[in-house]
Amino acid sequence: MYSKEGEYILDPMVGGGTTLIEAKLLGRNALGMDINLDFVKLSEQAVDFEGYPRPRLKVEVGDARDLSFLKADSIDLVVTHPPYMNIIRYSEGKIPEDLSNIGSMPKFLDEIEKIAAELLRVLKPDRHCAILVGDTRRGKHYVPLAFNTMLRFQKAGFILREDIVKVQHNCDSTKRWEAKAKQGKFYLIMHEHLFIFRKPRTGEDLSRIRYSTYPSCK
Ligand SMILES: C[S@@+](CC[C@H](N)C(=O)[O-])C[C@H]1O[C@@H](n2cnc3c(N)ncnc32)[C@H](O)[C@@H]1O
């Protein structure tokens, strides 16, 4: 819905390559990046299938906070999925630039804001950036990581277009959490947020949509 055949999609934290697979199936060109070479290799394998349109697909090792090799206003759609702080440590502490090594929410959000600023720069005006992000718990209490990530994207200059709730059943970790939840009297988190942001047009009058910009309580 947010891109057309032949356009350019960017996923700067590509992991196992879901974005690239869908881009290939839908005939979009796509650039995937990941800080971890193992995931770059995994994504390359994931898109190694025949029988669909042949768009340009590329996967590289890189840091999502530095997209300086990309021109401003050059990408048609961003689709990405950051780590949720250190819930899953993708490089098990071996890659310092891997955001999944950060256990402090303020520190994690500062890095997310750097990514948001870069994504805003490379995205074409009036185009969209989709971020899938979830929440967690600490000491039996709810940690609204997704909500705070959303605010940092707004702070970087994005306008919130949609908050799509993705129901998340039967994760690998559900069994482990079920016992903890019963004992600690809390609910299992069974959703993630797919935030859709839009980059404003140059000189766009945002007054009518000011509640979707940062800070939302203006
Ligand atoms: C939630 S996973 C992405 C999963 C992906 N959507 C898929 O289809 O498998 C987050 C990814 O972000 C990567 N990552 C962490 N810090 C990064 C950084 N600074 N720059 C680029 N990628 C990073 C991790 O290596 C991991 O592969």
The ligand as an SDF file (V2000), in Angstrom:
LIG
                    3D

 27 29  0  0  0  0  0  0  0  0999 V2000
   14.3450   -7.7830   15.5580 C   0  0  0  0  0  0  0  0  0  0  0  0
   15.7420   -8.1770   14.5720 S   0  0  0  0  0  0  0  0  0  0  0  0
   15.1390   -7.9770   12.9430 C   0  0  0  0  0  0  0  0  0  0  0  0
   14.3190   -9.1700   12.5140 C   0  0  0  0  0  0  0  0  0  0  0  0
   13.8850   -9.0990   11.0630 C   0  0  0  0  0  0  0  0  0  0  0  0
   12.6910   -8.2920   10.9020 N   0  0  0  0  0  0  0  0  0  0  0  0
   13.6800  -10.4770   10.4440 C   0  0  0  0  0  0  0  0  0  0  0  0
   12.9120  -10.5970    9.5120 O   0  0  0  0  0  0  0  0  0  0  0  0
   14.2980  -11.4610   10.8880 O   0  0  0  0  0  0  0  0  0  0  0  0
   16.7930   -6.7890   14.8210 C   0  0  0  0  0  0  0  0  0  0  0  0
   18.0770   -6.8150   14.0210 C   0  0  0  0  0  0  0  0  0  0  0  0
   18.7480   -5.5350   14.2400 O   0  0  0  0  0  0  0  0  0  0  0  0
   20.1390   -5.7590   14.0940 C   0  0  0  0  0  0  0  0  0  0  0  0
   20.8750   -4.6040   14.6580 N   0  0  0  0  0  0  0  0  0  0  0  0
   21.1280   -4.3110   15.9480 C   0  0  0  0  0  0  0  0  0  0  0  0
   21.8080   -3.1510   16.0660 N   0  0  0  0  0  0  0  0  0  0  0  0
   21.9860   -2.6800   14.8000 C   0  0  0  0  0  0  0  0  0  0  0  0
   22.6010   -1.5270   14.2520 C   0  0  0  0  0  0  0  0  0  0  0  0
   23.1940   -0.6020   15.0340 N   0  0  0  0  0  0  0  0  0  0  0  0
   22.5800   -1.3630   12.9050 N   0  0  0  0  0  0  0  0  0  0  0  0
   22.0160   -2.3040   12.0850 C   0  0  0  0  0  0  0  0  0  0  0  0
   21.4310   -3.4230   12.5510 N   0  0  0  0  0  0  0  0  0  0  0  0
   21.3960   -3.6190   13.8920 C   0  0  0  0  0  0  0  0  0  0  0  0
   20.3550   -7.0950   14.8090 C   0  0  0  0  0  0  0  0  0  0  0  0
   21.5620   -7.7020   14.4160 O   0  0  0  0  0  0  0  0  0  0  0  0
   19.0900   -7.8830   14.4020 C   0  0  0  0  0  0  0  0  0  0  0  0
   19.3550   -8.6810   13.2700 O   0  0  0  0  0  0  0  0  0  0  0  0
  1  2  1  0
  2  3  1  0
  2 10  1  0
  3  4  1  0
  4  5  1  0
  5  6  1  0
  5  7  1  0
  7  8  2  0
  7  9  1  0
 10 11  1  0
 11 12  1  0
 11 26  1  0
 12 13  1  0
 13 14  1  0
 13 24  1  0
 14 15  1  0
 14 23  1  0
 15 16  2  0
 16 17  1  0
 17 18  1  0
 17 23  2  0
 18 19  1  0
 18 20  2  0
 20 21  1  0
 21 22  2  0
 22 23  1  0
 24 25  1  0
 24 26  1  0
 26 27  1  0
M  CHG  2   2   1   9  -1
M  END
$$$$
